[in-house]
Amino acid sequence: SLGGKVVIGVCRRAKKQKVPVIAVVGGAEGDMQDAYAQGLSAVVSINRLPQDFSVSRRNSKENLAFTMQNVLRLLKI
């Protein structure tokens, strides 16, 4: 989770070094402001459609590949 020790620990260390952190997640809901304050740069969900997990899990490989292609395209700009 974005509030977890590992993610926030990475964000804090990256923030000190001025390194951006992008969290690629299955789904994102709720307030992200605390994570942003800790150094998170962006949150990107791999789910392209609002679907129940029982449906979206069948497409997770393709959705992750599509999302990462778009993140990499953005980083090239």
Beta strands, then each sheet from edge to edge (+ up, - down):
strand 1: 22-25
strand 2: 42-45
sheet 1: 1+ 2+
end
